[in-house]
Amino acid sequence: MKKVLFLALAAGMFTFASCDSPQENAAETQAEQVEDATEAQSDAMEDAGNEAGADAVEDAGEAAADSLENAAQ
């Protein structure tokens, strides 16, 4: 019985821990848009033969997206 109660409490804690605020959801959406845009730009640069530049653009986009997400938390 103790195990069942413990598992139920643990499941409840995970349920509440996964709730996000509207501000955090908006920041995550914005971060995804930044990542998508920089990935598209990076792909275009790779297609043009500039792989080093593409990697730099993709890294910068990921860093910008990460900072947006971290600011909302």
Secondary structure, DSSP 4 states (H G I P E B T S, - for coil): -HHHHHHHHHHHHHHHHT---HHHHHHHHHHHHHHHHHHHHHHHHHHTT-HHHHHHHHHHHHHHHHHHHHHH-
